[in-house]
Amino acid sequence: MSVTLEKAHAPDVAGIVALRTAVAERLTRDFGRGHWSSPGTESSVIRDMATPGLYVVRDQALLIATLRLATRKPWAVDPQYFSANETPLYLTSMAVDPDRQRQGIGRGCMTEAIKVARQKPADAIRLDAYDAAAGAGAFYEKCGFREVARVVYRGTPLIYYELLL
């Protein structure tokens, strides 16, 4: 399937909430309760839309994936562990419909995110993943990201990754 990132708009809020919630429920079912168990909320999606960078992927009218690329550093990311970059983007809130995973959609999202970052221009994409069975670190490594640190932030083990552009 071809993946195209589209900017999210207000009518997408409910679909993004449903998608994030479905992913959280699947991770909880497969790996037990953890920080990944928090369902999506309307207020968090609206907050993500307040600044540019929230994207969706559709299969016809159905939302099947979402991610956020932002210039603002997320609270759980400590920049001291990353390469010295002037214009990094931070990838957060990536979610692929659980019934559509392992079909290349996630990898397509990453390919498109890299294209978006290069158009900004940005010089790196940074992200964190849970350092747990529910984490997506192996996926990000397959997409070309390199691990730069393992940290514990507020009791949550994380792995930081970056892709230099």
C-alpha positions as CSV (number, residue, x, y, z in Angstrom):
1,M,0.0,0.0,0.0
2,S,1.2,3.5,-0.8
3,V,1.5,5.8,2.2
4,T,0.8,9.5,2.0
5,L,1.0,11.8,5.0
6,E,-1.7,14.4,5.1
7,K,-1.9,17.3,7.6
8,A,-4.5,16.5,10.2
9,H,-7.5,18.8,10.5
10,A,-10.2,19.3,13.1
11,P,-12.6,16.7,11.6
12,D,-9.8,14.1,12.2
13,V,-9.8,14.5,16.0
14,A,-12.2,11.6,16.7
15,G,-10.5,9.3,14.3
16,I,-7.1,10.0,15.8
17,V,-8.4,9.5,19.3
18,A,-9.9,6.1,18.2
19,L,-6.7,5.1,16.5
20,R,-4.5,6.0,19.5
21,T,-6.9,4.2,21.9
22,A,-6.9,1.0,19.7
23,V,-3.1,1.0,19.7
24,A,-3.0,1.4,23.5
25,E,-5.5,-1.3,24.0
26,R,-3.6,-3.7,21.8
27,L,-0.3,-3.0,23.5
28,T,-1.9,-3.5,26.9
29,R,-3.4,-6.8,25.7
30,D,-0.1,-8.0,24.3
31,F,2.3,-6.7,26.9
32,G,0.4,-5.9,30.0
33,R,-0.3,-2.5,31.6
34,G,2.3,0.2,31.2
35,H,2.8,3.8,30.1
36,W,1.6,2.7,26.7
37,S,-1.8,1.8,28.1
38,S,-3.1,5.4,28.2
39,P,-5.9,5.8,25.7
40,G,-6.0,8.7,23.3
41,T,-8.0,11.8,24.4
42,E,-9.6,14.5,22.5
43,S,-7.7,17.2,24.5
44,S,-4.3,15.6,23.7
45,V,-5.1,15.5,19.9
46,I,-6.4,19.1,20.0
47,R,-3.2,20.1,21.8
48,D,-1.1,18.3,19.1
49,M,-3.1,20.2,16.4
50,A,-2.3,23.5,18.1
51,T,1.1,23.6,16.4
52,P,1.9,22.3,12.9
53,G,3.1,18.8,12.4
54,L,0.3,16.4,13.1
55,Y,-0.3,14.0,10.2
56,V,-2.6,11.2,9.3
57,V,-2.6,8.4,6.7
58,R,-5.9,7.3,5.1
59,D,-7.1,4.2,3.3
60,Q,-9.9,5.9,1.5
61,A,-11.9,7.6,4.3
62,L,-10.5,5.5,7.1
63,L,-7.7,6.8,9.3
64,I,-5.1,4.0,9.5
65,A,-2.0,5.8,10.9
66,T,-0.9,9.1,12.6
67,L,2.3,10.7,13.7
68,R,3.5,14.1,14.8
69,L,6.7,15.8,13.7
70,A,7.4,18.9,15.7
71,T,10.2,21.4,16.4
72,R,9.3,21.6,20.1
73,K,11.2,19.1,22.3
74,P,8.9,16.6,24.1
75,W,9.1,16.6,27.9
76,A,10.8,13.1,28.0
77,V,13.6,13.9,25.7
78,D,16.9,15.2,27.0
79,P,18.9,16.8,24.1
80,Q,22.3,16.3,25.7
81,Y,22.3,12.7,24.4
82,F,21.8,13.6,20.8
83,S,24.2,14.9,18.1
84,A,24.6,18.6,18.0
85,N,21.9,19.7,15.5
86,E,20.5,23.1,14.8
87,T,17.1,22.1,13.5
88,P,15.9,18.7,14.7
89,L,12.4,17.5,14.5
90,Y,10.8,15.3,17.1
91,L,8.7,12.3,16.1
92,T,6.0,11.5,18.6
93,S,2.6,9.9,18.8
94,M,3.1,7.5,16.0
95,A,0.3,4.9,15.8
96,V,-0.7,2.4,13.1
97,D,-4.1,0.7,13.2
98,P,-3.4,-2.7,15.0
99,D,-5.2,-4.6,12.3
100,R,-3.1,-3.0,9.6
101,Q,0.3,-3.4,11.3
102,R,3.1,-5.5,9.6
103,Q,1.8,-4.4,6.2
104,G,4.5,-1.7,5.5
105,I,2.3,1.2,6.7
106,G,4.7,2.1,9.6
107,R,7.7,1.9,7.3
108,G,5.9,4.0,4.7
109,C,5.1,6.6,7.4
110,M,8.8,6.8,8.3
111,T,9.8,7.2,4.7
112,E,7.3,10.0,4.3
113,A,8.3,11.6,7.6
114,I,11.9,11.8,6.4
115,K,10.7,13.5,3.2
116,V,8.7,16.0,5.2
117,A,11.7,16.7,7.5
118,R,14.0,17.3,4.5
119,Q,11.5,19.8,3.1
120,K,11.4,21.8,6.3
121,P,14.6,21.7,6.3
122,A,15.6,19.8,9.4
123,D,18.9,18.2,10.1
124,A,17.7,15.3,12.2
125,I,14.7,13.4,13.5
126,R,14.8,12.5,17.2
127,L,12.4,10.2,19.1
128,D,12.1,8.0,22.2
129,A,10.7,4.5,22.5
130,Y,9.9,2.5,25.5
131,D,12.7,0.3,26.7
132,A,10.3,-2.6,27.1
133,A,8.8,-5.4,25.1
134,A,6.0,-3.0,24.1
135,G,8.6,-0.5,22.7
136,A,9.2,0.0,19.0
137,G,12.9,0.4,19.1
138,A,13.6,-2.5,16.7
139,F,11.2,-1.0,14.2
140,Y,13.0,2.4,14.3
141,E,16.4,0.7,13.9
142,K,15.1,-1.1,10.8
143,C,14.0,2.3,9.5
144,G,17.6,3.7,9.8
145,F,17.5,5.3,13.2
146,R,20.4,4.8,15.6
147,E,20.2,4.4,19.3
148,V,21.9,7.2,21.2
149,A,21.1,6.6,24.8
150,R,19.1,4.6,27.3
151,V,17.6,6.6,30.1
152,V,15.0,6.4,32.8
153,Y,12.7,9.4,32.8
154,R,10.3,9.8,35.7
155,G,10.5,6.0,36.3
156,T,10.0,5.1,32.7
157,P,12.8,3.3,30.8
158,L,13.3,4.9,27.4
159,I,15.6,4.5,24.4
160,Y,16.5,7.6,22.5
161,Y,17.0,7.3,18.7
162,E,18.0,9.7,16.0
163,L,18.3,9.9,12.3
164,L,20.7,12.4,10.8
165,L,19.5,14.0,7.6
